Amino acid sequence: MLVLDRILPTIPASALRQDQAGILARAQAGPLLLTHRGQAAAVLVSPQLWNQLVDHLQRRQHPPPNDKEQVEA
């Protein structure tokens, strides 16, 4: 099951210049909120989490047919 927190660890986008490898490593553990001039600017997620999110949304938009519906049809 996919579980996400609404409150994310926050990092200034400028920190990417100084610690890109460290920030990318932290993104493997969970999403990070990047800020620009103190305002939320972007969310950084790992490719694995992105794919999980896309799969989850696609399943919600296009659920598999219900077995009962197939029997009744």
C-alpha positions in Angstrom: 0.0 0.0 0.0 1.2 3.5 -0.9 1.5 5.8 2.1 2.7 9.4 1.9 2.9 12.2 4.4 1.4 15.6 3.7 4.3 17.4 5.5 7.5 16.8 3.6 11.1 17.5 4.5 11.9 20.9 3.0 15.1 21.8 1.2 16.0 25.1 -0.5 16.4 24.5 -4.2 19.8 26.3 -4.0 21.1 23.4 -1.8 21.1 21.3 -4.9 24.2 23.2 -6.1 26.1 22.3 -3.0 24.9 18.8 -2.1 23.3 17.3 -5.2 24.4 13.7 -4.4 23.2 14.0 -0.8 19.8 15.4 -1.7 19.3 12.8 -4.4 20.1 10.1 -1.9 17.6 11.6 0.5 14.9 11.5 -2.2 15.4 7.7 -2.4 14.0 7.5 1.1 10.9 9.7 0.4 9.7 12.9 -1.3 11.4 16.2 -0.6 9.8 19.7 -1.0 12.1 22.1 -2.8 11.6 25.8 -2.0 12.6 28.9 -4.0 12.7 32.2 -2.1 10.8 30.5 0.8 7.9 29.3 -1.3 7.1 25.7 -2.3 8.5 25.2 -5.8 8.7 21.5 -6.5 8.6 18.0 -5.1 11.5 15.7 -5.7 10.7 12.0 -5.8 12.6 8.9 -6.7 11.8 7.2 -10.1 10.5 4.2 -8.1 8.1 6.3 -6.1 7.0 8.2 -9.2 6.2 4.9 -10.9 4.2 3.7 -7.8 2.2 6.9 -7.9 1.4 6.7 -11.6 0.4 3.0 -11.2 -1.8 3.9 -8.2 -3.5 6.7 -10.1 -4.1 4.6 -13.2 -5.7 1.8 -11.1 -8.0 4.4 -9.5 -9.0 5.9 -12.9 -9.4 2.5 -14.6 -10.3 -0.1 -12.0 -10.4 -3.7 -13.1 -13.9 -5.0 -13.8 -15.8 -6.4 -10.9 -16.3 -10.1 -11.1 -20.0 -9.7 -10.3 -20.5 -7.3 -13.2 -18.9 -9.9 -15.6 -21.2 -12.6 -14.3 -24.4 -10.4 -14.7 -23.4 -9.2 -18.2 
